[in-house]
Amino acid sequence: MGRLVAEADSGQSALSLLERSDPFDLLVMDVVMPGLSGPDTVRLARRTRSDLKVLFVSGYADTSESADKDSTDPLIVKPFKPTVLAEAVWNALGPARLADH
């Protein structure tokens, strides 16, 4: 399952990428970031992409901002092994992943 990856260095940069008409299957977003937080970025992004799938990551096992995220979006805690990330991405993509096979 090959995927193209776009990288953004801030929540605002991620929003700029999402505002383009390019399709995005999944947004992997850190919860705590300087400036625009991960949950705030996702809330803004879902104004125009309501079906956006999100996987949150955090270096904090218990952070007040992680409680601020939509509880239906999965969260993995850093540090994590590549296999944990791969499984979380696979699970987050849900039925859409089957279209690639």
N, CA, C and O atoms as CSV, one atom per row, in Angstrom:
chain,resi,resn,atom,element,x,y,z
A,1,MET,N,N,0.856,-1.165,0.000
A,1,MET,CA,C,0.000,0.000,0.000
A,1,MET,C,C,0.900,1.224,0.000
A,1,MET,O,O,1.395,1.626,1.053
A,2,GLY,N,N,1.112,1.805,-1.133
A,2,GLY,CA,C,1.931,2.998,-1.225
A,2,GLY,C,C,1.114,4.248,-0.987
A,2,GLY,O,O,-0.038,4.340,-1.412
A,3,ARG,N,N,1.707,5.199,-0.314
A,3,ARG,CA,C,1.045,6.481,-0.034
A,3,ARG,C,C,2.038,7.601,-0.273
A,3,ARG,O,O,3.235,7.453,-0.030
A,4,LEU,N,N,1.525,8.721,-0.753
A,4,LEU,CA,C,2.324,9.929,-0.839
A,4,LEU,C,C,2.168,10.672,0.477
A,4,LEU,O,O,1.091,10.669,1.073
A,5,VAL,N,N,3.229,11.302,0.928
A,5,VAL,CA,C,3.214,12.002,2.206
A,5,VAL,C,C,3.541,13.465,1.976
A,5,VAL,O,O,4.486,13.794,1.259
A,6,ALA,N,N,2.762,14.336,2.584
A,6,ALA,CA,C,3.036,15.775,2.577
A,6,ALA,C,C,3.327,16.165,4.014
A,6,ALA,O,O,2.645,15.718,4.936
A,7,GLU,N,N,4.328,16.988,4.200
A,7,GLU,CA,C,4.741,17.384,5.548
A,7,GLU,C,C,4.470,18.871,5.750
A,7,GLU,O,O,4.684,19.688,4.854
A,8,ALA,N,N,3.997,19.198,6.942
A,8,ALA,CA,C,3.769,20.592,7.322
A,8,ALA,C,C,4.450,20.836,8.659
A,8,ALA,O,O,4.446,19.966,9.530
A,9,ASP,N,N,5.033,22.013,8.821
A,9,ASP,CA,C,5.777,22.290,10.050
A,9,ASP,C,C,4.957,23.022,11.113
A,9,ASP,O,O,5.485,23.389,12.163
A,10,SER,N,N,3.674,23.233,10.842
A,10,SER,CA,C,2.809,23.898,11.820
A,10,SER,C,C,1.353,23.590,11.471
A,10,SER,O,O,1.045,23.101,10.384
A,11,GLY,N,N,0.475,23.889,12.415
A,11,GLY,CA,C,-0.941,23.715,12.145
A,11,GLY,C,C,-1.400,24.571,10.987
A,11,GLY,O,O,-2.176,24.117,10.146
A,12,GLN,N,N,-0.923,25.818,10.934
A,12,GLN,CA,C,-1.307,26.718,9.854
A,12,GLN,C,C,-0.818,26.196,8.502
A,12,GLN,O,O,-1.534,26.291,7.505
A,13,SER,N,N,0.385,25.652,8.466
A,13,SER,CA,C,0.899,25.071,7.213
A,13,SER,C,C,0.066,23.864,6.794
A,13,SER,O,O,-0.191,23.666,5.607
A,14,ALA,N,N,-0.352,23.067,7.760
A,14,ALA,CA,C,-1.202,21.916,7.447
A,14,ALA,C,C,-2.525,22.380,6.860
A,14,ALA,O,O,-3.012,21.796,5.893
A,15,LEU,N,N,-3.110,23.422,7.433
A,15,LEU,CA,C,-4.364,23.958,6.900
A,15,LEU,C,C,-4.188,24.451,5.471
A,15,LEU,O,O,-5.066,24.260,4.630
A,16,SER,N,N,-3.055,25.083,5.201
A,16,SER,CA,C,-2.788,25.561,3.838
A,16,SER,C,C,-2.741,24.404,2.851
A,16,SER,O,O,-3.281,24.505,1.749
A,17,LEU,N,N,-2.103,23.309,3.235
A,17,LEU,CA,C,-2.058,22.125,2.370
A,17,LEU,C,C,-3.454,21.553,2.155
A,17,LEU,O,O,-3.807,21.164,1.042
A,18,LEU,N,N,-4.238,21.503,3.212
A,18,LEU,CA,C,-5.577,20.930,3.135
A,18,LEU,C,C,-6.545,21.797,2.338
A,18,LEU,O,O,-7.536,21.295,1.807
A,19,GLU,N,N,-6.264,23.101,2.251
A,19,GLU,CA,C,-7.133,24.005,1.499
A,19,GLU,C,C,-7.030,23.777,-0.002
A,19,GLU,O,O,-7.931,24.149,-0.754
A,20,ARG,N,N,-5.936,23.168,-0.436
A,20,ARG,CA,C,-5.827,22.827,-1.854
A,20,ARG,C,C,-6.807,21.698,-2.146
A,20,ARG,O,O,-7.329,21.072,-1.223
A,21,SER,N,N,-7.050,21.444,-3.384
A,21,SER,CA,C,-8.028,20.414,-3.732
A,21,SER,C,C,-7.444,19.001,-3.736
A,21,SER,O,O,-8.154,18.049,-4.060
A,22,ASP,N,N,-6.175,18.846,-3.387
A,22,ASP,CA,C,-5.547,17.527,-3.369
A,22,ASP,C,C,-6.260,16.615,-2.370
A,22,ASP,O,O,-6.674,17.070,-1.303
A,23,PRO,N,N,-6.406,15.339,-2.706
A,23,PRO,CA,C,-7.013,14.411,-1.750
A,23,PRO,C,C,-6.021,14.048,-0.639
A,23,PRO,O,O,-4.821,13.912,-0.881
A,24,PHE,N,N,-6.532,13.900,0.552
A,24,PHE,CA,C,-5.738,13.449,1.694
A,24,PHE,C,C,-6.498,12.322,2.362
A,24,PHE,O,O,-7.677,12.471,2.685
A,25,ASP,N,N,-5.835,11.194,2.573
A,25,ASP,CA,C,-6.482,10.044,3.204
A,25,ASP,C,C,-6.456,10.140,4.723
A,25,ASP,O,O,-7.376,9.671,5.395
A,26,LEU,N,N,-5.396,10.752,5.268
A,26,LEU,CA,C,-5.212,10.756,6.716
A,26,LEU,C,C,-4.333,11.926,7.110
A,26,LEU,O,O,-3.356,12.246,6.432
A,27,LEU,N,N,-4.692,12.560,8.217
A,27,LEU,CA,C,-3.876,13.616,8.803
A,27,LEU,C,C,-3.288,13.070,10.093
A,27,LEU,O,O,-4.025,12.728,11.018
A,28,VAL,N,N,-1.965,12.987,10.161
A,28,VAL,CA,C,-1.280,12.578,11.389
A,28,VAL,C,C,-0.839,13.862,12.063
A,28,VAL,O,O,-0.030,14.610,11.514
A,29,MET,N,N,-1.366,14.120,13.246
A,29,MET,CA,C,-1.226,15.430,13.885
A,29,MET,C,C,-0.771,15.287,15.332
A,29,MET,O,O,-1.339,14.515,16.105
A,30,ASP,N,N,0.259,16.040,15.681
A,30,ASP,CA,C,0.674,16.095,17.081
A,30,ASP,C,C,-0.373,16.877,17.854
A,30,ASP,O,O,-0.954,17.823,17.322
A,31,VAL,N,N,-0.622,16.499,19.094
A,31,VAL,CA,C,-1.618,17.180,19.914
A,31,VAL,C,C,-1.109,18.546,20.361
A,31,VAL,O,O,-1.807,19.552,20.234
A,32,VAL,N,N,0.113,18.570,20.887
A,32,VAL,CA,C,0.669,19.796,21.447
A,32,VAL,C,C,1.696,20.375,20.485
A,32,VAL,O,O,2.713,19.750,20.184
A,33,MET,N,N,1.407,21.584,20.010
A,33,MET,CA,C,2.310,22.278,19.095
A,33,MET,C,C,2.300,23.754,19.444
A,33,MET,O,O,1.317,24.255,19.990
A,34,PRO,N,N,3.386,24.458,19.136
A,34,PRO,CA,C,3.351,25.909,19.349
A,34,PRO,C,C,2.370,26.554,18.378
A,34,PRO,O,O,2.183,26.070,17.261
A,35,GLY,N,N,1.756,27.625,18.798
A,35,GLY,CA,C,0.782,28.289,17.930
A,35,GLY,C,C,-0.525,27.530,17.943
A,35,GLY,O,O,-1.128,27.341,18.999
A,36,LEU,N,N,-0.966,27.097,16.781
A,36,LEU,CA,C,-2.226,26.391,16.621
A,36,LEU,C,C,-2.065,24.938,17.067
A,36,LEU,O,O,-1.249,24.211,16.501
A,37,SER,N,N,-2.821,24.507,18.061
A,37,SER,CA,C,-2.698,23.133,18.570
A,37,SER,C,C,-3.237,22.130,17.553
A,37,SER,O,O,-3.930,22.500,16.605
A,38,GLY,N,N,-2.911,20.871,17.762
A,38,GLY,CA,C,-3.418,19.824,16.890
A,38,GLY,C,C,-4.935,19.763,16.854
A,38,GLY,O,O,-5.519,19.763,15.770
A,39,PRO,N,N,-5.603,19.711,18.028
A,39,PRO,CA,C,-7.069,19.679,18.013
A,39,PRO,C,C,-7.690,20.911,17.347
A,39,PRO,O,O,-8.695,20.792,16.646
A,40,ASP,N,N,-7.107,22.078,17.556
A,40,ASP,CA,C,-7.628,23.292,16.904
A,40,ASP,C,C,-7.444,23.211,15.388
A,40,ASP,O,O,-8.334,23.598,14.630
A,41,THR,N,N,-6.305,22.715,14.953
A,41,THR,CA,C,-6.047,22.551,13.520
A,41,THR,C,C,-7.081,21.614,12.898
A,41,THR,O,O,-7.620,21.893,11.827
A,42,VAL,N,N,-7.348,20.507,13.579
A,42,VAL,CA,C,-8.319,19.534,13.058
A,42,VAL,C,C,-9.719,20.139,13.007
A,42,VAL,O,O,-10.436,19.950,12.024
A,43,ARG,N,N,-10.114,20.858,14.045
A,43,ARG,CA,C,-11.438,21.498,14.044
A,43,ARG,C,C,-11.591,22.451,12.850
A,43,ARG,O,O,-12.627,22.465,12.185
A,44,LEU,N,N,-10.556,23.238,12.593
A,44,LEU,CA,C,-10.596,24.167,11.455
A,44,LEU,C,C,-10.601,23.415,10.126
A,44,LEU,O,O,-11.325,23.788,9.203
A,45,ALA,N,N,-9.801,22.367,10.028
A,45,ALA,CA,C,-9.727,21.592,8.784
A,45,ALA,C,C,-11.061,20.924,8.479
A,45,ALA,O,O,-11.449,20.820,7.315
A,46,ARG,N,N,-11.754,20.479,9.497
A,46,ARG,CA,C,-13.026,19.769,9.282
A,46,ARG,C,C,-14.168,20.705,8.896
A,46,ARG,O,O,-15.265,20.247,8.577
A,47,ARG,N,N,-13.919,22.001,8.923
A,47,ARG,CA,C,-14.941,22.927,8.418
A,47,ARG,C,C,-15.153,22.715,6.925
A,47,ARG,O,O,-16.271,22.842,6.424
A,48,THR,N,N,-14.073,22.393,6.217
A,48,THR,CA,C,-14.178,22.162,4.775
A,48,THR,C,C,-13.987,20.698,4.393
A,48,THR,O,O,-14.376,20.287,3.300
A,49,ARG,N,N,-13.397,19.915,5.279
A,49,ARG,CA,C,-13.179,18.482,5.025
A,49,ARG,C,C,-13.762,17.689,6.197
A,49,ARG,O,O,-13.028,17.135,7.014
A,50,SER,N,N,-15.068,17.648,6.261
A,50,SER,CA,C,-15.749,17.047,7.403
A,50,SER,C,C,-15.436,15.567,7.584
A,50,SER,O,O,-15.534,15.045,8.694
A,51,ASP,N,N,-15.063,14.893,6.510
A,51,ASP,CA,C,-14.775,13.462,6.590
A,51,ASP,C,C,-13.287,13.154,6.790
A,51,ASP,O,O,-12.866,12.006,6.644
A,52,LEU,N,N,-12.502,14.164,7.121
A,52,LEU,CA,C,-11.054,13.987,7.290
A,52,LEU,C,C,-10.756,12.998,8.408
A,52,LEU,O,O,-11.230,13.156,9.533
A,53,LYS,N,N,-9.969,11.977,8.089
A,53,LYS,CA,C,-9.537,11.001,9.084
A,53,LYS,C,C,-8.271,11.522,9.739
A,53,LYS,O,O,-7.390,12.062,9.069
A,54,VAL,N,N,-8.184,11.356,11.065
A,54,VAL,CA,C,-7.078,11.926,11.839
A,54,VAL,C,C,-6.515,10.881,12.785
A,54,VAL,O,O,-7.249,10.098,13.387
A,55,LEU,N,N,-5.200,10.887,12.900
A,55,LEU,CA,C,-4.482,10.108,13.899
A,55,LEU,C,C,-3.650,11.094,14.703
A,55,LEU,O,O,-2.755,11.742,14.161
A,56,PHE,N,N,-3.943,11.210,15.998
A,56,PHE,CA,C,-3.165,12.101,16.856
A,56,PHE,C,C,-1.990,11.356,17.460
A,56,PHE,O,O,-2.074,10.162,17.750
A,57,VAL,N,N,-0.887,12.080,17.648
A,57,VAL,CA,C,0.264,11.563,18.379
A,57,VAL,C,C,0.593,12.570,19.471
A,57,VAL,O,O,0.353,13.768,19.319
A,58,SER,N,N,1.146,12.072,20.574
A,58,SER,CA,C,1.515,12.965,21.663
A,58,SER,C,C,2.676,12.372,22.436
A,58,SER,O,O,2.797,11.155,22.581
A,59,GLY,N,N,3.515,13.246,22.922
A,59,GLY,CA,C,4.612,12.836,23.784
A,59,GLY,C,C,4.219,12.833,25.244
A,59,GLY,O,O,5.033,12.528,26.115
A,60,TYR,N,N,2.980,13.172,25.508
A,60,TYR,CA,C,2.481,13.251,26.875
A,60,TYR,C,C,1.408,12.201,27.070
A,60,TYR,O,O,0.405,12.194,26.355
A,61,ALA,N,N,1.608,11.313,28.029
A,61,ALA,CA,C,0.633,10.256,28.277
A,61,ALA,C,C,-0.685,10.835,28.761
A,61,ALA,O,O,-1.750,10.300,28.452
A,62,ASP,N,N,-0.623,11.915,29.510
A,62,ASP,CA,C,-1.837,12.540,30.024
A,62,ASP,C,C,-1.689,14.044,29.861
A,62,ASP,O,O,-0.983,14.691,30.635
A,63,THR,N,N,-2.346,14.593,28.868
A,63,THR,CA,C,-2.269,16.024,28.631
A,63,THR,C,C,-3.670,16.595,28.548
A,63,THR,O,O,-4.573,15.946,28.020
A,64,SER,N,N,-3.861,17.777,29.054
A,64,SER,CA,C,-5.188,18.393,29.020
A,64,SER,C,C,-5.635,18.627,27.589
A,64,SER,O,O,-6.831,18.589,27.301
A,65,GLU,N,N,-4.686,18.868,26.683
A,65,GLU,CA,C,-5.059,19.125,25.291
A,65,GLU,C,C,-5.530,17.861,24.590
A,65,GLU,O,O,-6.326,17.945,23.655
A,66,SER,N,N,-5.055,16.676,25.018
A,66,SER,CA,C,-5.533,15.468,24.365
A,66,SER,C,C,-6.996,15.230,24.699
A,66,SER,O,O,-7.717,14.620,23.910
A,67,ALA,N,N,-7.444,15.702,25.853
A,67,ALA,CA,C,-8.858,15.598,26.200
A,67,ALA,C,C,-9.685,16.542,25.329
A,67,ALA,O,O,-10.894,16.356,25.186
A,68,ASP,N,N,-9.043,17.548,24.751
A,68,ASP,CA,C,-9.713,18.539,23.914
A,68,ASP,C,C,-9.972,18.018,22.504
A,68,ASP,O,O,-10.757,18.613,21.766
A,69,LYS,N,N,-9.336,16.931,22.121
A,69,LYS,CA,C,-9.522,16.391,20.778
A,69,LYS,C,C,-10.821,15.609,20.700
A,69,LYS,O,O,-11.376,15.211,21.724
A,70,ASP,N,N,-11.299,15.391,19.496
A,70,ASP,CA,C,-12.502,14.589,19.289
A,70,ASP,C,C,-12.189,13.170,19.774
A,70,ASP,O,O,-11.226,12.552,19.320
A,71,SER,N,N,-12.992,12.672,20.677
A,71,SER,CA,C,-12.698,11.379,21.290
A,71,SER,C,C,-12.750,10.215,20.301
A,71,SER,O,O,-12.289,9.120,20.624
A,72,THR,N,N,-13.299,10.425,19.113
A,72,THR,CA,C,-13.344,9.343,18.135
A,72,THR,C,C,-12.045,9.218,17.348
A,72,THR,O,O,-11.834,8.214,16.668
A,73,ASP,N,N,-11.176,10.215,17.428
A,73,ASP,CA,C,-9.902,10.158,16.716
A,73,ASP,C,C,-8.890,9.397,17.563
A,73,ASP,O,O,-8.721,9.696,18.745
A,74,PRO,N,N,-8.210,8.408,16.965
A,74,PRO,CA,C,-7.235,7.633,17.734
A,74,PRO,C,C,-6.023,8.473,18.133
A,74,PRO,O,O,-5.701,9.477,17.498
A,75,LEU,N,N,-5.366,8.034,19.198
A,75,LEU,CA,C,-4.178,8.693,19.737
A,75,LEU,C,C,-3.136,7.637,20.049
A,75,LEU,O,O,-3.441,6.629,20.688
A,76,ILE,N,N,-1.895,7.860,19.600
A,76,ILE,CA,C,-0.777,7.020,20.029
A,76,ILE,C,C,0.222,7.916,20.752
A,76,ILE,O,O,0.386,9.089,20.418
A,77,VAL,N,N,0.882,7.336,21.750
A,77,VAL,CA,C,1.776,8.103,22.611
A,77,VAL,C,C,3.228,7.829,22.231
A,77,VAL,O,O,3.646,6.681,22.084
A,78,LYS,N,N,3.991,8.928,22.074
A,78,LYS,CA,C,5.424,8.838,21.780
A,78,LYS,C,C,6.166,8.480,23.055
A,78,LYS,O,O,5.701,8.816,24.144
A,79,PRO,N,N,7.282,7.822,22.956
A,79,PRO,CA,C,7.844,7.251,21.719
A,79,PRO,C,C,7.094,5.970,21.347
A,79,PRO,O,O,6.613,5.242,22.215
A,80,PHE,N,N,7.008,5.715,20.067
A,80,PHE,CA,C,6.371,4.497,19.601
A,80,PHE,C,C,7.242,3.878,18.518
A,80,PHE,O,O,8.031,4.563,17.866
A,81,LYS,N,N,7.086,2.581,18.339
A,81,LYS,CA,C,7.836,1.861,17.317
A,81,LYS,C,C,7.156,2.046,15.969
A,81,LYS,O,O,5.948,2.276,15.908
A,82,PRO,N,N,7.925,1.946,14.887
A,82,PRO,CA,C,7.328,2.083,13.551
A,82,PRO,C,C,6.152,1.136,13.327
A,82,PRO,O,O,5.197,1.488,12.634
A,83,THR,N,N,6.212,-0.052,13.905
A,83,THR,CA,C,5.114,-1.003,13.726
A,83,THR,C,C,3.830,-0.496,14.389
A,83,THR,O,O,2.733,-0.746,13.890
A,84,VAL,N,N,3.964,0.215,15.509
A,84,VAL,CA,C,2.796,0.788,16.184
A,84,VAL,C,C,2.181,1.874,15.308
A,84,VAL,O,O,0.960,1.945,15.166
A,85,LEU,N,N,3.026,2.717,14.722
A,85,LEU,CA,C,2.542,3.756,13.823
A,85,LEU,C,C,1.865,3.132,12.602
A,85,LEU,O,O,0.781,3.561,12.207
A,86,ALA,N,N,2.493,2.134,12.011
A,86,ALA,CA,C,1.924,1.487,10.820
A,86,ALA,C,C,0.557,0.878,11.132
A,86,ALA,O,O,-0.374,1.003,10.336
A,87,GLU,N,N,0.436,0.230,12.265
A,87,GLU,CA,C,-0.844,-0.366,12.643
A,87,GLU,C,C,-1.900,0.710,12.904
A,87,GLU,O,O,-3.058,0.550,12.520
A,88,ALA,N,N,-1.502,1.803,13.555
A,88,ALA,CA,C,-2.440,2.895,13.829
A,88,ALA,C,C,-2.913,3.541,12.531
A,88,ALA,O,O,-4.093,3.866,12.400
A,89,VAL,N,N,-2.015,3.730,11.573
A,89,VAL,CA,C,-2.389,4.288,10.274
A,89,VAL,C,C,-3.341,3.331,9.570
A,89,VAL,O,O,-4.367,3.758,9.041
A,90,TRP,N,N,-3.020,2.065,9.557
A,90,TRP,CA,C,-3.863,1.037,8.928
A,90,TRP,C,C,-5.268,1.069,9.524
A,90,TRP,O,O,-6.260,1.065,8.796
A,91,ASN,N,N,-5.341,1.100,10.839
A,91,ASN,CA,C,-6.644,1.122,11.517
A,91,ASN,C,C,-7.393,2.426,11.265
A,91,ASN,O,O,-8.611,2.415,11.085
A,92,ALA,N,N,-6.680,3.543,11.250
A,92,ALA,CA,C,-7.314,4.850,11.055
A,92,ALA,C,C,-7.901,4.983,9.652
A,92,ALA,O,O,-8.919,5.650,9.468
A,93,LEU,N,N,-7.278,4.365,8.678
A,93,LEU,CA,C,-7.777,4.459,7.310
A,93,LEU,C,C,-9.058,3.658,7.119
A,93,LEU,O,O,-9.847,3.951,6.220
A,94,GLY,N,N,-9.267,2.651,7.958
A,94,GLY,CA,C,-10.513,1.905,7.914
A,94,GLY,C,C,-10.775,1.285,6.561
A,94,GLY,O,O,-9.844,0.857,5.878
A,95,PRO,N,N,-12.057,1.233,6.162
A,95,PRO,CA,C,-12.430,0.571,4.895
A,95,PRO,C,C,-11.765,1.167,3.659
A,95,PRO,O,O,-11.628,0.477,2.649
A,96,ALA,N,N,-11.353,2.420,3.712
A,96,ALA,CA,C,-10.708,3.044,2.550
A,96,ALA,C,C,-9.436,2.311,2.156
A,96,ALA,O,O,-9.058,2.313,0.984
A,97,ARG,N,N,-8.772,1.687,3.118
A,97,ARG,CA,C,-7.517,0.984,2.814
A,97,ARG,C,C,-7.738,-0.181,1.863
A,97,ARG,O,O,-6.827,-0.562,1.127
A,98,LEU,N,N,-8.949,-0.754,1.870
A,98,LEU,CA,C,-9.238,-1.901,1.013
A,98,LEU,C,C,-9.305,-1.524,-0.456
A,98,LEU,O,O,-9.097,-2.371,-1.324
A,99,ALA,N,N,-9.590,-0.268,-0.740
A,99,ALA,CA,C,-9.684,0.174,-2.136
A,99,ALA,C,C,-8.335,0.130,-2.840
A,99,ALA,O,O,-8.276,0.158,-4.069
A,100,ASP,N,N,-7.258,0.063,-2.075
A,100,ASP,CA,C,-5.916,0.068,-2.662
A,100,ASP,C,C,-5.440,-1.320,-3.054
A,100,ASP,O,O,-4.367,-1.454,-3.641
A,101,HIS,N,N,-6.200,-2.344,-2.749
A,101,HIS,CA,C,-5.740,-3.700,-3.050
A,101,HIS,C,C,-6.446,-4.283,-4.238
A,101,HIS,O,O,-6.172,-5.420,-4.623
